[in-house]
Amino acid sequence: MTSTIVFDPLLPWWLIALLALVTACGIALALVRGLSGWPLRALAGAVILAALTGPVYQQEDRKPLTDIVLLLEDESASQRLAERGETTASAAETLAARIEARDNTELRRITVPDGTDNAGTEAMTALSEALAEEPRGRIAGAILLSDGRIHDMDRAPDMPAPLHLLHTGRSDDWDRRLRIDNAPAFAILGEEVSMTLTITDEGAAPEGVRDVPLDISIDGDEPQRFNVPLGREIELPLSLPHGGRNVLQFTTPYVDGELTDRNNTALVQINGVRDRLSVLLVSGEPHAGGRTWRNLLKSDSSVDLVHFTILRPPEKQDGVPVRELSLIAFPTRELFLEKIDDFDLIIFDRYKRRGILPSIYLENVRNYVEKGGAVLIAAGPDFASADSLYRTPIEPIVPARPTARVIEERYRPKVSELGQRHPVTAGLEQEFDGEWGRWMRQIEVEQTAGDMVMTGKDDRPLLVLDRVGEGRIALLASDHAWLWNRGYEGGGPQLELLRRLAHWMMKEPELEEEALWAEATGQRMRIIRRSLSGDIGDVTITSPSGETFERSLEEVSPGRFETQFGGPEIGLYRLENGDQSAVIGLGPAAPVEFEQTIASAAPLAPMLEQSGGGALALEDGMPRIRDVRPGRPAAGRGWIGLTPRGAFETASVTQTALLPAWAVLLLISALVVGGWLREGRR
């Protein structure tokens, strides 16, 4: 029970003050005039003013409330290094027992996990949420068990009581860290890209170390080792080996004694792109479809096109003097002997033997394909003739043999059953709204190799693709693709077909018919397998630590199989399925939890100072817990302080007037009459 006197004024305080001033003036006037009853009049005025203030005797029945102490336990990734996890768990249990043993005290234990999306340790967010759930007037203090590496200090709350850090680090901790300072998102194939990295030692590192080994691996291949200086920025010139995604792994080996090797490795994923594609287009004669190829290739700004059309073959004899001709001579020797390897793709458009390209040049074309080049043959009636390009030294690499028959009938090109699975023609029907227009001519051929992905009249081969040695060759058994471009009978997906065809021949990764790759989103990956086969088996996944997993693949569309996998670790994963393999990096290139692993109170120092708390190392032993008054230092050598809040809950309130109204009136009357009688006797 608590008693006190409170006031419930009958008039506003300013009016009571004004009345008090008037009363004081009246008393002063009585003194000046020498009235002997002024003391009684003064007492009467005081009683009136006191009665107007409404004094009440108040009694409260109060129920004391407990103080609340917040105990935050950091369970982020950096807290699992060395023995920090065990130290934190042991300290938390000891502190919990001591706090719960205190009188009038409650404990709230809060776990701080890893932040999502590589956000790091979000201890301040957890502290703010805990404070929002509790009455601030009952918070006696907060204790954080952590290494001090907090990554959300911008969300630090205004503490109503001391905050203390008990850090889990040790004085002899040290760590070696590899940091990528800059890495490009893409690079031009054949050109060097520059990356910079730094390897540093932090904490109580061994002295006298100047050089450290650095292993560099591309796409999971055997790494190459170099010795690099410690603590200095290193510039590395790199050249990507292939187009598409290149996964580069940089590693400095683990050394006994350092905290972790998780920051000894950095993954960088760079997309390799071609700068310019060099294409040689040889048109055997002018025709309506010749411009189709030229427009397609010229519309791509990344293509360097060399186009020759044979307007005057050697057998043409019309008596025109040579000096009156303005035709450019075909530089056959330069193109097919000296610079043939400079081209990414060679297209023969309705070309036939005319003595312009000797056999040795065409043998060079065959060798060019076998060594990794690409040739596309767009066949016309010439391909079925005795002068066919097929009847040259390139015959062994052509995937279909002409029968010498030219079909001059209308037909609608179709994607074959195999073509539904091939990336060049898969989903081609969805690329064009409506029925495809018909073509008027097809060269009858018999398939001898490769994959028939499109058919024409009576399901005869129309488009055949094949791999020869390291290169690729394609045969389009018609010269009427241009009808789609002109919109004949509604047209068709001519531009998309020829674009895909050209990109497949130039080995663009997204058009490989047998491929395995994965796309990462955070710690999950979507594994994609493309195959012309319907039975591909399970994919084997090898984690960075060497643990293997098996996952079955589901066919989501013809020739495309997928599955989902959640990676338990951050790092480089290897995927294998049959003869296909791939690598992918999960997680950030440098996880924020391992950027700085040496325990430190520096990030929290301003907040600790503002709240009056302190930072102590658990390796020095568990601190004692004391009570401190608000505003006083709450930490010292071997101890931390909590501020008792004395919070309470009022159960009931009783108010009693100090004097009844009748007693006040009687007292005032007595004093006024007494003053009048005293002055009347004078």
Salt bridges, closest charged atoms under 4 A:
GLU60 OE1 - ARG62 NE 2.72
GLU73 OE2 - ARG109 NE 2.86
GLU93 OE2 - ARG109 NH2 3.21
GLU106 OE1 - ARG108 NH1 2.83
GLU106 OE2 - ARG138 NH2 3.14
ASP114 OD2 - ARG80 NH2 3.22
GLU134 OE2 - ARG108 NE 2.84
ASP147 OD2 - ARG84 NH1 3.25
ASP173 OD2 - ARG84 NH2 3.70
ASP181 OD1 - ARG179 NE 2.76
ASP201 OD1 - ARG176 NE 2.78
ASP215 OD1 - ARG225 NE 2.71
ASP219 OD2 - HIS242 NE2 2.49
GLU285 OE2 - ARG350 NH2 2.72
GLU285 OE1 - ARG354 NH2 3.37
ASP304 OD1 - ARG276 NH2 2.59
GLU315 OE2 - ARG354 NE 3.77
ASP318 OD1 - ARG312 NH2 2.98
GLU334 OE2 - LYS339 NZ 3.23
GLU338 OE2 - ARG333 NE 3.75
ASP341 OD2 - LYS371 NZ 3.96
ASP344 OD1 - ARG274 NH1 3.63
ASP349 OD2 - HIS287 NE2 2.90
ASP382 OD2 - ARG350 NE 3.83
GLU408 OE2 - ARG441 NE 3.09
GLU409 OE1 - LYS457 NZ 3.30
GLU431 OE2 - ARG500 NH2 3.57
GLU435 OE2 - ARG412 NE 3.68
GLU444 OE2 - ARG405 NH1 3.50
GLU444 OE2 - ARG460 NE 2.92
GLU446 OE1 - ARG401 NH2 2.63
ASP458 OD2 - ARG460 NH1 3.07
ASP459 OD1 - LYS414 NZ 3.01
ASP479 OD2 - ARG350 NH1 2.94
ASP479 OD2 - ARG441 NH1 2.75
ASP479 OD1 - HIS480 NE2 3.86
GLU489 OE2 - ARG410 NH1 3.53
GLU489 OE2 - ARG438 NH2 2.81
GLU496 OE2 - ARG499 NH2 2.84
GLU496 OE2 - ARG500 NE 2.84
GLU508 OE2 - ARG274 NE 3.05
GLU512 OE1 - ARG467 NH2 2.95
GLU512 OE2 - ARG472 NH2 2.63
GLU513 OE2 - HIS422 NE2 3.96
GLU513 OE2 - ARG467 NE 3.02
GLU514 OE1 - ARG529 NH1 3.01
GLU519 OE1 - ARG526 NH2 2.50
GLU555 OE2 - ARG421 NH1 3.05
GLU562 OE2 - ARG526 NH1 2.90
GLU562 OE2 - ARG560 NE 2.89
GLU593 OE2 - HIS151 ND1 3.59
ASP627 OD1 - ARG102 NH2 2.34
GLU679 OE1 - ARG41 NH2 2.86
